[in-house]
């Protein structure tokens, strides 16, 4: 069938504040969706992250694009995704495109890591509708690769990073982990260092623990549950965990004059967060593990009792662990099976996301919020950001960095995708239990091109970089187009990103890319760069660059490009027909020729 404009009054209300269309799927009783969300539901939460706009006091939890509207597809009954159509082409996407939607956010997926019929159908629809961009999630990390439909070529597959330090502190989830140094004497040699966890009681924090003091092991059984007779002025009290409340221990030490308290755990394992209520405690307190506490007692017995807290830099290192620049452990990684394409493409925050909460009722119009975690939560953040990118072009900001609607254009999905990938920055990730700071060019199999950061690419009139975009450019077999940029300074990275919406592949094939384009860059010093920076080791163990022949996204980043002429070339390496492409370039330059 076909939807006509005359059908819109019955299906669509563009005047509605937020949800302009809702569609649910019918079938047998086990496969039908039910046209409403359940209490605490997944669909309401992700919709809120993409485009939520609170009418109450929860505006801090608005979505990425609060002015956008939603055409919603209900593919679940309660929490079971039983109503996903067997075939996605064309009716899964067509109604929302007909309604005016150009971004489709899909927080669902499967574990099959190859290019299958579902992914081919997505690539077919997006190829036939080149202004339509689909976002798909992948939630099976760290050992499982991205699964269908995140293995499609023309989508943006989304990975998840953790949340911000500020969010974790606001939600009461942040547990600072510092270190304590045992010194031979004040300002002396470091004999040992131990991890500690800040207590959640009293009026002081371990951030106030910035001094070198002797440690005093409290008398008796060491638990500090009664009044202490020793004068602890100018000392750190070392107390064992035991039968009384943490508040009592710390208060007793404070009453004896202690400036700080270290509590040693009495059970195996790491330290825990000590919690309690007190309005009178004003000294900091921390916990260390049982084994570290025993070692610290041994040092005290030897007279090596000067302790420094925190170790300089430990606070900063701890806070790096609570950062949106870290890849979440559950985020699916690449590459795809068989053809080894990079997936995910991009990363957005997805951990402990506070967003809209359904109460399971359709008439209450509640404005509650709740936290959820997963790549399901990251995907709508990226999708909502894509809506802002579309707005940027439709309102003409790309021309001179200010709004000029007369200069507005309707960008292709390839251009929106290229903008987002061009913006991305590296992400820290865990490998064999250790955090790794990435080196070398993106993309990487762990996270694709990196964390979305639109401030790197959307130019405004006060921006310190230039932006050049080229959309719906055409290229044929063996054709080459060169773009020439005069770079003024090496202080600003030079980035070029090429994206094309490829025809659907054959799931039974070994290679799923149909049209192969190449991005190459030659800098002012004559250095040659292939898109995506792929290299192979030769017999002499030297790196040899080679063309990317599997991905329909290619990016070159030159961190210090050097002043002078930089040439960007797009080449038709293997094209069966004319292919459109989009190119995004940022840096400190002037476009001098094409």
N, C-alpha and C positions, 0 to 999 in steps of 0.2 A: 504494500500500500504506500500511500504518499500523504504526508500532512500538508495541508494548504493553508494559506493565510486566513481563509474563512473558518478554519478549525480553531484558531487561536482564542477567540472569546470563551470557548468551552474548556480550554486546557491551560490557559496562561493568563496571568494578571500582572502585567509589568508595573502597575501602580502600587502593588503591594510593597511594604517597607523592605522585606528581606526575602522570603521564599515566594518566588513568582510561579513556580510549578512544582508539583510533587507527583511522582510516578511510582507505582508499585507493580509487582509482577505477579500474575495469576497462573495457576497450574493446579496440580493435585494438592491435597492438603499439606503434604510434607514439603512442598517446594514453593509455596506461596509466601510472599511477604505480606505484612499486615498493615501497612500504611501509617504506622506510628512507631515511635521508639519506646524501648523499655526503660525503666528507671535506671539512671546511671549509664545510659546507652552510648555505644561507640559512635553512632552516626551523628548524634547531636553534638558530641564533643569535637569531632573533627570538622564539622561544619562551622562550629564556633571559632575554631582555630583559623580557618580559612577566611571567614567573612563576618564573624560575629560582631554585633554592635549593641552593647548593653543599654537599656533604657533606665537602669538603676544605678547603683553606686559601684558596680563592678567594672567600670570602664577600663581599669588597668588591665583587664583580661580580654579586651577586644581582640578580634582576629587580625591577621596580617593586612587584610583589605576590608576594613569595616564599612566602606561605602559600596561594596559590591553586592550584587543580588545572587540568589541561589535557585537553580533548577535541580531539585533533589530526586535521586533515584534510590528507592528503598529496595535493597537486595537481600534483606535479612528478615527472618521471623524470630523475634526475641534476639538472642545473641548468636543464632546459627545462620551462617551464610548459605542458606539452602536455595535462594531464589536467583542466583547468578545464572543468566541465560547460557545455554549450551553453546550458542553462537552469538558472538558480539557484533558481527557485521550484518546489517548496518544499524539495527534497531536499538542496540544498547546505547549508541552515541547520537544517532540521528535526531531524536526529539530535542535534546538539549542544544544541539547546534541550530536546529530550526527555531528554538526559542530565543536565540541570540547568544548563547553561551559559547565561549571560545577556549575555555580552560576546563578540563575534566580531571578532578582529583579522586583517585581510587586507592583507598586505604585497605586493600585486600590483596591477597596473592596466594600462590601455591609454591610447593617446594621443588617442582620440576625445573632443573636449571638449564633447560635447552630451549631452542626456538621451536615452538609448537604451533598448532593451528590457531590458538587464542592470540598469540603474539602476531602471527601473520595477518589476522583479521584487524587488529589494531593498526598495523602498518598500512593495510589497504585503505582503511577509512581515513587515516591522517594524510595519506598520499593523495587521495581524492578530494580532501578538504584541507588544503595546506595552511589554513589559518587556525587550525584546531590542535591544541597541545594537550597531551594526556600526561598526568603524573601518576606514578605507580610506586608502591611501597615494597620493602623487602625486610623481613623481621626474623631471620634465621641465622644470625651471626653467632660467634665469629668463624665457625668452622664450615658453615654451609654457604654455598654461593647463591647469588640472587636467583630467584625462581620466577617462572612465568606468572603474570605477564610483564614483569620488570625486565625481561630479556628482549623485549621488542626494541627495534632500532630507533623509531621516530619519537619515542616518549622521553621524558626525563625520569629516570629511576632514582629514587630518593633514599639516601641513607640517613641515619640519625646520629646527632651529637648529643652530649649531655647538655644540661641547662646552665645558666649563669651562676656565678658565686652569689650574686645579690639575691637571686631567686631561692637558692638553697637556704640562705640565711633567713629570708623572709618566711619560708615554710618550716623553719625549725629543723631542717635536715642536716645542716652543716655541723660537722664534728671536727674541729681543727686538730690536726696531728702535728705536734712540734717535736723537738728533740731537746734533751738535756745533756750537757757536757759535764763530765767529771774532770776537774782540773787538779794538777799536782799542787798548785798554790794559786793565789789570785794572779790572773794574767799569765798563768803558767801553761805547761804542756797539757794537751787534751789526752786523757788516759782512756776514756770510753765515752760513747754516745748512746743514748737510749731514746726510743720513741715514746711519746706521751700523748694523752687525750685530755682535752680541756673539760672541766666539770661544768655542769649546767646548774649552778647554785650560787647564791650570793650576788654581790654587786660588782665584783671584779672579774676580769677575764685573764687568760694566760697571755694575752697581748701585753699585759702589765708586768709580766715576768721577764724583766730585762735587766737583770743584775747578777752579780757573783756573790754568793753567800755560803757560809758553811752549812752542812746538813747535820741535823740533830735527830738521832733515833730516840723516839719517846720511850719513857720508862715502862716498867711492868711488862704486860703481854704485848706491848707495841701497838695495841689497837686504838689507844687514845680515847676510850669511851668515858673516862672520868676526868675530873680536874687534874691538870698537869702541874706538878710542883716546880719543875725546872723553869728558869728564866730563858725564854726562847727569843728575846729581843734581838733583831738583826740576824735571825737564823731561819732556815727552811726546815719545817718539821717533817720527818719521814715516819709515816704511820702505816700499819698493815690494815687491809680490809678485814672486817670481822663482824661482830654481832650487833653493833649499834649503827644508827643512821649516819650517812656521810655528813649531814649537816652538824650532828653532834661532834664528830671528830674535828672538823674544820673550826667550829666555834670554840672548842676547848683549846686548840692550838693558838687561835687568835687571842683568846683570853690570856694565854701564857706569854704573849708578845711576839709570836711567830709572824714573819712577813709573808710567808707562803707555805703551802702544804703539798707534799707529794704522798699519795696513797699508793701502796703496792698491792696489786691484786693478790687474792689468796687462792685463785683457781688457775689452772693451766689455760694458755691462750693469750690473746692480746688484751690490752686495757679496754675498759668500757667507759661510757659517759656516766659520771656520777651526777645524779639529779636530786633536787630537793628544793624546799621553799624556805627562804630566809630573807629578812629585811635588815639583819644586823651584821652579816658576814661581809667584810669589805677587803679581804685578802684573796689573791688568786689561789686556785687549787687544781691539781691535775692528777691523773692516774698513770702508772706504768705497769708493765706486766709482772707476773710473779717472778720469773727468772731474772728480769732486770732489777726488780726490787731486792732480790737476794744478793745480786752482784753489787748493788749500791750499798747494801749493808756491810758487805765485805770491805769495800773501799773505806767506809766510815770507820771500821775496826782498825784499819791501817793508818788512819789519820788523813786519808786523802778525801777530804770532805767538802772541798770548795766546788760548788755547782753553778753553772751558768745556764740561764734560760731566757728566752729560747736561743738556740744556736742561730747566729746571723744567717739569714737566707732561708731558714727552715719554714718560716711563715709563708714566704713567697712560693716555695716549692710545694707546700701543702695546698695553697690556694690554686695552683695550677691543676691539681687533681679535681677541682670542683669548677670546671670551666666548659663553656659551650664550644671551645676549640678542641675538645677531646672527643674522639669517636666512641659512641656507645658500644658496649660489648655485644649487644644483641643485634646490631646493625649488620645486615647481610653484606657479604663482600663478593668480589669478582674473582676470576673472570667468568664469563658464560661458558657453558659446556660446548664442546666441539670447535667453535670458531674463535674462542678466547677473546671476546670483546670486553671492553671495560664496562663494568656495572658495579655499583650504582654510578650515576653520572655526577650527582651533586649531593651535598649534605645540608640539612637544616636541623635546628634543635628539636628533640623529641622526647626528652626525659623530664618527668614530673611537670608536665604542662598543665597549667590551670586554665580550664576552658569551660564552655557551657555544659550544664548538667540537666539532663531530662529527668523529670519526676514521674514519667510514665503516663502522664495525663495530657490530654489534648486541649483542655479548656482553662488551665490554671495560669498560663502565660507567666511562668515563673522565671526568675533571673538568677538561679543558683549556679554555682561553679563547682568543679571537682578536678582532681589531678589524675592524669593517666600518662603512661609511658609507652613508647614504642615507635617504630618507623611509621606506624599509622598516624602518630601525632606530628611527626616531621613532615610528612607528605603535604598536608593542607597548609603548613607554613610556607613551603616552597610554592605551592599552587597560588596562595594568596599573594605572594611576592610577584609572581608572574602577572597577576592582574594589575599590580602597580606598574610593571614594565609596559604593559599594553597601554595603560593610561598615559604614561610618559610620552609614548609616541603619538597616541591619538590627540593629545593636547598640544603637540608640537614642541615639547621641551627640548628635543634632540637637536633643534636647529642652532640656537644660540645660548641655550641654557636657561631660558625663561619661557613661560607659557605663551604660546602663539597658536591658537586653535586653527587659524588659516593655514598654518604649516603642518597641521596634523596629518598622519597617515595611519592606515590600518596595517600593523605589522604581521608578517607571516609567523607561523609557529616556529619556523627555523630561526628567525631573527630573535624572537623572545628567548628561545633556548640558547642561542649563541651569546646573548647578553648575559644570561644567568651563569653560563659556564665561564665566560670571560671574567666575571666578577670573582670567581672562587679563589679561596686561599687555602694553604695547606692545613691539615688536621693532624693532631697527635693521635696515635693509635697504639694499642697494646699488641705486643708480639712476644710469645713465650712468657707472658706474665709481666713483662717490662714495658714501660711507656717509651715510645719511639718518636723522636722528632724527625720528621721526614726530610730527606735530602734529595736533591735532584729534581728534575722536572715532573710536573703532573702531566697526564693522569697516572694514578696508582691503582693496583688491583684492590687495595683495601677500601678506598673511598672515592674512586673516580677522580674528578677534577678538584674536589675539596668543598669547603664550607662557603655557602652563599654569602656574599657581602656586596650588596648593590652600591654601596658608597664607592666601590672601586671602579664602577662603570657608568653609572648614570651621571652625566655631566650637568652641572648647573653653572650659572654665571659667575659664581665665586669658587668654582673648582680649580684645582691646580693641575689638571690634566686635560687633554683633548680627547674627543670621541668622534670616530668616523664609522658610519654604518652603511651597508649596502644590502639591499633586499631585492628578492626576485631577480637576481642576476642570472643570466643564462650561459651555459657552457656546453660544448659538444666534444666528441671524441677528438683527442690530440690538440684541442684548442687551449690557449693559455691567456690569462688576463693578469696584468701586472698593476700594482698600486704602489705609488712612490710617496714616501714620507720623509720630510726633512726634520730629523730629530734635533732638538735644541740642547738637550741636557741628558746626561746619563743618570741623573738622580732619580728619575721616574721610570719604573719598569715599562717596557714595551710589550704589549700583549695583542695577539691576533688570534681570532677564533672563527673557524669555518664550520658551518652546519648545513646539511642538505636533507630534505625529506625524501627518503629512498623508497622506491617501489617495494611492495611486499616480497619477502623471500619465500623459497620453497622449503617447508619444514623437513623434507626428506633429503635435502642437499647437505653438503659439508661446509659450504660457504654461503652466507645469507645476504651479504652485501651485493646489490645488483649493480649500482653505479659507483665507481671508485673515483673520487676526486682527491687531489693532493694539495696540501698547503705547504709552501716553502717560504722561508724568509732569509734574506741576505742582509747582514748588518753593515754599518759604515766601514767596518774593518775587513769586509769580505768574508766573514764567517757565515757558513751555510747551516740552516736549521730545517729539519723535517718536522712536520706536524706530529705532535704527541711524543716526540723525543725518543722513539724506539731505537734501541741499540742491541747488537749481538756481539758476542765475544769471538774474536778470530783465533786462529791457531797460535798466535803470539800473545794471546790474552789482552788484546787491545780492543776497545769498543769501536764498533763500526755501525754508524747509523743506517737505518733502512726505512723504506716507505711503509706506512700503515695501510694495509689492504683489507681491513676487516671492519673498521669503525666509520660511521658517517658523521663523526665529530672529530675535528683536528684543531689543536691549539699549540701555539708557540709562545713561550714567555722568555724574554730577555731581561734579566733583572737590572743590568747596567748596559744599556745598548750602545753607548758612545754617541757623541754628536756626529751628525752627517746624514747621508742618504741611506735610508732603509727601504728595501724593496720586498713587497709581499706579493707572491704569485699564487694563483689558483689554476690548477691544470686538470684537464679531463683525461685521466689515465685509462679508464675503461668504462665507456658510456655507450649504451645501446641507443639512446635517443637524447634529445635536448634535456638537460637537467637544470632546474633552478637551484640556487644556493644563496645563503646569507653570510655576510662577513662583518665582524665587529673588530675594531682596532682601537686601543687606548694607549696613551703615552703622552710625552711632552713633544709634540710635533706639529707640523703643518702639512696637510695633504697638498702635494705639488703636481701630481699627475696620475693619470690612469691610462 
